[in-house]
Amino acid sequence: MLRKLHGLPGLLVALLLVVLAVSGSILSVVPALDRARAVVPATDEIHVAELAGRVVAHYPGAEQIVRDLSGQVVVYFSEDGQAGADRIDPRTGASLGPYQPSPFWGWVKNLHRSFLLASPGRFMAGMLAAMMGFLCVSGVLLLVRRNGGWKALMQPMAGTGSQRIHAVLARLACLGLLLSAVTGALLSAQRFGLLPEASDSAPAFPAEVSGGQPVAVSQLKALAQVDLNELRELVFPYPDDPQDVYSLTTAQGMGFVDQSSGELLQFQPHAIGGVVQHWILRLHTGEGLWWLALLLGVSALSVPVLSVTGARIWWHRRSSATPCDSANIPDADMVVLVGSESGTTWGFARALQRSLSQAGFRVHCADMNALATDYPKASTLLLLTSTYGDGEAPASAGRFLERLQAFQPSSPLDYAVLGFGDRQFTHFCRYALRVDEALSSKGLNPMLPPELIDRCSVEKFCDWGRQLGARLGVDLALHHDPVPPATFELELVERVDYGCAVQAPTSILRFRMAGAELRLPWLRSSGPRRLPAFEAGDLLGVLPPGAEAPRFYSLASSRSEGVFEICVRKQPGGLCSGFLHSLKPGDTVAAFVRPNPGFRPAADTRPVILIGAGAGIGPLTGFIRKNKARNPMYLYWGGRSPTSDFLYQPELGDYLEDHRLTGLSTAFSRADGGSYVQDKLRQDQKALRQLVETGAQILVCGGREMANGVRQVFDDLLAPLRLNVDVLQQQGRYLEDVF
Ligand SMILES: Cc1cc2nc3c(=O)[nH]c(=O)nc-3n(C[C@H](O)[C@H](O)[C@H](O)COP(=O)(O)O)c2cc1C
């Protein structure tokens, strides 16, 4: 519900909000420009009597002095019957030039306030500001739910593409946007009388004035007690009218000054309502607070990006979450229920539904939240669900467990749960496991143990399909291509082979964009720009000929190096690794890049502990290579034999020498007294504990078994600090890339 409330109004008003935000950003530079042009004396340097004396010397016909919040002083005067206004230097009273509000700024202000449409436009702008406030609040609540709590809001954001950009930007900009929105809506509400009028009422004109001979304004003692920086406005009395008075407005209040005695008369402090109104205006416009104005302006610039990414998320969710040809509940003999937050699981569900329908089943497909109380003809219930937050339900399954209590199947039901998640999270597929438990406690028959799919592995999905088909007695060939990737052609330029002697053939493969040399010489400089953006740790998807699904390899290089470098261990019977190992320089492969922003060292100076085994060294070497700032980096790596599969040995020696790498510890299982990387970690546990105490981040890359062993070692060595891997993971300080 909250998601719908956030998404739909956002889409409808996105364009108008962009106009409001961009014009607001442009206006946000005005306070800084005004401040740069203003001459602002120190406190106690000039008092108002002094200023007024200087003004009168330059402008005998002075009528009013106004000091705006940025410090600009403007004199309004009449000369030879003509009215004029000049900006002045308060230190001399001399003119700095005529005061002429710019037509450009006036136009932008008008666009921002009312879309150039006078009162109806102003009303619309006010409504939009209120709606932006609502989008900020609902967006933050969604982020909290998606990430698993308020604390998680401060941690690195998970997700990819538009989702991630939207979340990261919204987190940065939401406070600024909220302040602009709330103050804008309040200003509008005041203008349209929806809030009580809070402006100051002026004090009554003094009943008695001395009426004596006026003295020079520079001699008036009440004005001599007001610092210039406190002044807002001084209105001069009518010439030759001894009964008239000076009207004085300061930051504290309003009053009058007798032009003969110099006494302050009828001074009235600003009413609280007036002060509130003044601050609402200042917090919205940033007047006199140029730094705040610029911060608000920068926040507002996020609105166009948030609008575009928000629309893309909405479109992706909508197009992924539309079930096709779903049978009605009373007719269905097979029910597929889907728990999804951003729609990916729906893609898998549709593939399953297609295959089941082709196999002759009448399949009802719906959100898990739409669980009915009974499916009278159904014999099988299949649940496909992702996990969000800190192991919680995704949006379309949030009410499933509650609804399950009222679920009363009229005939026995078999069920199977397929979980979608990401092993980099502490609670991998936890919600799917909870659903499985709940269904089992409800007395349904599990036809398969729960299967958990890491990062949308199509391979695993197809395996599960085969098992399910076997249980249903049909041939269930599932085909699903989650996001059809746009591939490019890579040409192998170099390979370095290791490990054959110890039955662990592993190669470092370096590719470049195919066909680069065919470009015309004068276009050669555009070469690197043709490469997609990628960093060490991102994934290279490779599609071997004849394969339906890509295989992913962690990149050891980044775009600035101009090559795609991966480290590949040949798996027995492995289609893709076998294909890659058969390549000779000059051969080509179809590939694409998938960002993996969750597996990167933090961009700060804290120590980094890199741990890997076998081909897992690839991205870790990439991180060391990029460590030009020489931040402390320690590598623990395990292989089989120092003479056969010590991957990157020469490079690592160079990095130790030039201090990109601070320490290297290797473990070889087939050398004398064979050891594993976990043994090396245990040996160094004291030093590692100290590094963690100083804020170190840990990145682990390699096989699941090694990663589990490393987790155990860290859980043990962190115990004296009352810490464990789960906590570090929640703080974004323990990252795994496991295959
Ligand atoms: C903010 C966020 C939190 C996540 N939390 C978890 C989690 O706790 N456990 C897990 O296994 N996967 C987690 N994931 C990964 C998703 O479950 C996974 O990407 C899934 O394929 C998304 O499917 P959907 O698009 O259908 O929601 C999280 C992803 C994001 C973006």
The ligand as an SDF file (V2000), in Angstrom:
LIG
                    3D

 31 33  0  0  0  0  0  0  0  0999 V2000
   17.8470   -3.7800    0.1130 C   0  0  0  0  0  0  0  0  0  0  0  0
   17.9670   -5.2310   -0.1770 C   0  0  0  0  0  0  0  0  0  0  0  0
   17.9030   -6.1370    0.8630 C   0  0  0  0  0  0  0  0  0  0  0  0
   18.0370   -7.5060    0.6210 C   0  0  0  0  0  0  0  0  0  0  0  0
   18.0410   -8.3640    1.6630 N   0  0  0  0  0  0  0  0  0  0  0  0
   18.2750   -9.6790    1.4450 C   0  0  0  0  0  0  0  0  0  0  0  0
   18.3580  -10.6000    2.5410 C   0  0  0  0  0  0  0  0  0  0  0  0
   18.2490  -10.2380    3.7120 O   0  0  0  0  0  0  0  0  0  0  0  0
   18.5840  -11.9090    2.2420 N   0  0  0  0  0  0  0  0  0  0  0  0
   18.7410  -12.3680    0.9610 C   0  0  0  0  0  0  0  0  0  0  0  0
   18.9660  -13.5580    0.7660 O   0  0  0  0  0  0  0  0  0  0  0  0
   18.6340  -11.5080   -0.0980 N   0  0  0  0  0  0  0  0  0  0  0  0
   18.4150  -10.1920    0.1120 C   0  0  0  0  0  0  0  0  0  0  0  0
   18.3390   -9.3170   -0.9470 N   0  0  0  0  0  0  0  0  0  0  0  0
   18.4780   -9.8290   -2.3320 C   0  0  0  0  0  0  0  0  0  0  0  0
   17.1210  -10.0630   -3.0170 C   0  0  0  0  0  0  0  0  0  0  0  0
   16.3250  -10.9670   -2.3090 O   0  0  0  0  0  0  0  0  0  0  0  0
   17.3860  -10.6040   -4.4110 C   0  0  0  0  0  0  0  0  0  0  0  0
   18.0560   -9.6240   -5.1720 O   0  0  0  0  0  0  0  0  0  0  0  0
   16.1320  -11.0760   -5.1350 C   0  0  0  0  0  0  0  0  0  0  0  0
   16.5050  -11.7230   -6.3470 O   0  0  0  0  0  0  0  0  0  0  0  0
   15.2230   -9.9090   -5.4610 C   0  0  0  0  0  0  0  0  0  0  0  0
   14.0240  -10.4000   -6.0440 O   0  0  0  0  0  0  0  0  0  0  0  0
   12.7700   -9.4600   -6.3690 P   0  0  0  0  0  0  0  0  0  0  0  0
   13.2480   -8.4550   -7.3770 O   0  0  0  0  0  0  0  0  0  0  0  0
   11.7230  -10.3480   -6.9120 O   0  0  0  0  0  0  0  0  0  0  0  0
   12.3530   -8.8250   -5.0840 O   0  0  0  0  0  0  0  0  0  0  0  0
   18.1910   -7.9610   -0.7150 C   0  0  0  0  0  0  0  0  0  0  0  0
   18.2250   -7.0410   -1.7690 C   0  0  0  0  0  0  0  0  0  0  0  0
   18.1170   -5.6940   -1.5080 C   0  0  0  0  0  0  0  0  0  0  0  0
   18.1640   -4.7340   -2.6690 C   0  0  0  0  0  0  0  0  0  0  0  0
  1  2  1  0
  2  3  1  0
  2 30  2  0
  3  4  2  0
  4  5  1  0
  4 28  1  0
  5  6  2  0
  6  7  1  0
  6 13  1  0
  7  8  2  0
  7  9  1  0
  9 10  1  0
 10 11  2  0
 10 12  1  0
 12 13  2  0
 13 14  1  0
 14 15  1  0
 14 28  1  0
 15 16  1  0
 16 17  1  0
 16 18  1  0
 18 19  1  0
 18 20  1  0
 20 21  1  0
 20 22  1  0
 22 23  1  0
 23 24  1  0
 24 25  2  0
 24 26  1  0
 24 27  1  0
 28 29  2  0
 29 30  1  0
 30 31  1  0
M  END
$$$$
